[in-house]
């Protein structure tokens, strides 16, 4: 579905968001985190999907912290600043969890 470049954690330089299931990938994000993403996207007049892709990309290219989790998973996080015009709208921490197969398991905003 989508390939993202990344700079931190592990040797791979790209990761992949695949269709997945209700437990991982795009379908998991759609069913379990779409409303979380939409809460940040709406004030900026964006749809959740465009916004979540942009936020995941920002986290992966400017990772502030990578933590290793059980089952060969890595949690990437970074602060993301949002502007509409010159006014700061929100600051949040984006989180992307990637498995050793370089696939996105989940992604969600964290206030």
KEBANU-203245 format. One record per residue (C-alpha): z negated, x negated, y negated; chain; residue number from 1. Coordinates in pm, whole numbers, plus 50000, padded with zeros to 5 digits. Example, Ala and Ser with C-alpha at 12.3 -4.5 7.8 and 13.67 -1.06 7.14 Angstrom:
[[49220; 48770; 50450]; 'A'; 1]
[[49286; 48633; 50106]; 'A'; 2]
REM end
This chain:
[[50000; 50000; 50000]; 'A'; 1]
[[49905; 49729; 49752]; 'A'; 2]
[[49848; 49354; 49753]; 'A'; 3]
[[49604; 49191; 49511]; 'A'; 4]
[[49575; 48828; 49408]; 'A'; 5]
[[49224; 48680; 49417]; 'A'; 6]
[[49055; 48362; 49305]; 'A'; 7]
[[48711; 48351; 49467]; 'A'; 8]
[[48562; 48360; 49815]; 'A'; 9]
[[48738; 48247; 50129]; 'A'; 10]
[[49068; 48068; 50164]; 'A'; 11]
[[49307; 48363; 50129]; 'A'; 12]
[[49473; 48403; 49791]; 'A'; 13]
[[49576; 48765; 49849]; 'A'; 14]
[[49411; 49075; 49995]; 'A'; 15]
[[49564; 49404; 50101]; 'A'; 16]
[[49469; 49764; 50036]; 'A'; 17]
[[49602; 49952; 50336]; 'A'; 18]
[[49607; 50324; 50410]; 'A'; 19]
[[49312; 50292; 50648]; 'A'; 20]
[[49092; 50580; 50761]; 'A'; 21]
[[48790; 50770; 50632]; 'A'; 22]
[[48589; 50453; 50710]; 'A'; 23]
[[48796; 50191; 50525]; 'A'; 24]
[[49094; 50135; 50297]; 'A'; 25]
[[49268; 50376; 50063]; 'A'; 26]
[[49166; 50695; 50248]; 'A'; 27]
[[48801; 50589; 50241]; 'A'; 28]
[[48817; 50517; 49866]; 'A'; 29]
[[49003; 50846; 49807]; 'A'; 30]
[[48745; 51057; 49993]; 'A'; 31]
[[48422; 50872; 49910]; 'A'; 32]
[[48472; 50705; 49570]; 'A'; 33]
[[48751; 50887; 49384]; 'A'; 34]
[[48505; 51085; 49172]; 'A'; 35]
[[48314; 50767; 49084]; 'A'; 36]
[[48636; 50605; 48961]; 'A'; 37]
[[48745; 50920; 48778]; 'A'; 38]
[[48421; 50925; 48578]; 'A'; 39]
[[48523; 50592; 48423]; 'A'; 40]
[[48896; 50672; 48401]; 'A'; 41]
[[48878; 51011; 48228]; 'A'; 42]
[[48741; 50892; 47890]; 'A'; 43]
[[49032; 50646; 47880]; 'A'; 44]
[[49286; 50919; 47962]; 'A'; 45]
[[49377; 50752; 48292]; 'A'; 46]
[[49396; 50884; 48646]; 'A'; 47]
[[49149; 50745; 48898]; 'A'; 48]
[[49412; 50566; 49106]; 'A'; 49]
[[49568; 50369; 48821]; 'A'; 50]
[[49225; 50281; 48690]; 'A'; 51]
[[49077; 50178; 49026]; 'A'; 52]
[[49375; 49951; 49099]; 'A'; 53]
[[49336; 49787; 48758]; 'A'; 54]
[[48960; 49743; 48806]; 'A'; 55]
[[49000; 49596; 49157]; 'A'; 56]
[[49254; 49352; 49023]; 'A'; 57]
[[49017; 49247; 48742]; 'A'; 58]
[[48729; 49193; 48984]; 'A'; 59]
[[48939; 48986; 49223]; 'A'; 60]
[[49091; 48758; 48957]; 'A'; 61]
[[48768; 48708; 48762]; 'A'; 62]
[[48506; 48723; 49036]; 'A'; 63]
[[48160; 48641; 48912]; 'A'; 64]
[[47984; 48665; 49245]; 'A'; 65]
[[48089; 48661; 49609]; 'A'; 66]
[[47835; 48739; 49876]; 'A'; 67]
[[47890; 48717; 50247]; 'A'; 68]
[[47790; 49021; 50449]; 'A'; 69]
[[47757; 49089; 50821]; 'A'; 70]
[[48070; 49129; 51034]; 'A'; 71]
[[48279; 48875; 50837]; 'A'; 72]
[[48282; 49080; 50519]; 'A'; 73]
[[48273; 48958; 50162]; 'A'; 74]
[[48152; 49151; 49858]; 'A'; 75]
[[48323; 49055; 49531]; 'A'; 76]
[[48179; 49166; 49200]; 'A'; 77]
[[48241; 49107; 48832]; 'A'; 78]
[[48161; 49281; 48506]; 'A'; 79]
[[48449; 49483; 48363]; 'A'; 80]
[[48463; 49582; 47994]; 'A'; 81]
[[48644; 49898; 47887]; 'A'; 82]
[[48791; 49960; 47544]; 'A'; 83]
[[48972; 50253; 47392]; 'A'; 84]
[[49115; 50124; 47070]; 'A'; 85]
[[48847; 49892; 46933]; 'A'; 86]
[[48551; 50091; 47057]; 'A'; 87]
[[48371; 49971; 47369]; 'A'; 88]
[[48357; 50262; 47610]; 'A'; 89]
[[48164; 50133; 47909]; 'A'; 90]
[[48069; 49817; 48088]; 'A'; 91]
[[48031; 49827; 48463]; 'A'; 92]
[[48034; 49604; 48764]; 'A'; 93]
[[48329; 49651; 48993]; 'A'; 94]
[[48276; 49587; 49362]; 'A'; 95]
[[48539; 49520; 49626]; 'A'; 96]
[[48448; 49457; 49991]; 'A'; 97]
[[48700; 49266; 50200]; 'A'; 98]
[[48698; 49192; 50569]; 'A'; 99]
[[48807; 48868; 50732]; 'A'; 100]
[[49152; 49019; 50799]; 'A'; 101]
[[49202; 49022; 50420]; 'A'; 102]
[[49191; 49402; 50403]; 'A'; 103]
[[49002; 49602; 50140]; 'A'; 104]
[[48732; 49808; 50309]; 'A'; 105]
[[48602; 49980; 49996]; 'A'; 106]
[[48593; 49960; 49621]; 'A'; 107]
[[48363; 50137; 49378]; 'A'; 108]
[[48224; 50108; 49027]; 'A'; 109]
[[47858; 50022; 48990]; 'A'; 110]
[[47689; 50117; 48662]; 'A'; 111]
REM end
